[in-house]
Amino acid sequence: MQLQKSVRAVSAILCTLTCVLILASCKPNAGTGGGASGGKHKLAFVTNNASDFWTIARKGTEKAAKEIPDIDVEFRITSDGTAAEQQRVVDDLLAKGVNGIAISPVDPANQSPMLNRAASQALVVTQDSDAPSSNRTCYIGTDNVEQDGKPVAW
């Protein structure tokens, strides 16, 4: 059990840092201001619930913000874990001119239009929960496949 927690913690940290580095290394979309125009990249990390799991991810974003001088990272935990709350968070971030969003969609199948709209204004990466039919740039996370007929549990 302790090994599983350690693996999960390391995976969360690596996933978070990878998301931040991908978002920071990409050129922002035209008109979003930041990065290529001399300012800082505005990045956001949006969770799908208030689980303790995300505490590790928050630490990763804080570490990246300290180590990478040209980024600002906003970490957002949805208050009620609903797709509607994620929509409000993403709308707020886009209004602030965020250049990139790493998001764990609550309802990937039904959130593709929201993710597509966000992707038209900023770089969007899904993490932990994928939305493969959206215009997200990439997915970072486990594949959650079955082994020997049983779901892989982290």
Buried (B, 14 or more C-beta within 10 A) or exposed (E): EEEEEEEBBEBBBEBBBBBBBBBBEBEBBEEBBBBEEEBBBBBBBBBBBEEEBBEBBBBBBEBBBEEBEEBBBBBBBBEEBBBEBBBEBBEEBBEEBBBBBBBBBBBBEEBBEBBBBBBEBBBBBBBBBBBEEBEBBEBBBEEEEEEEEEEEEE
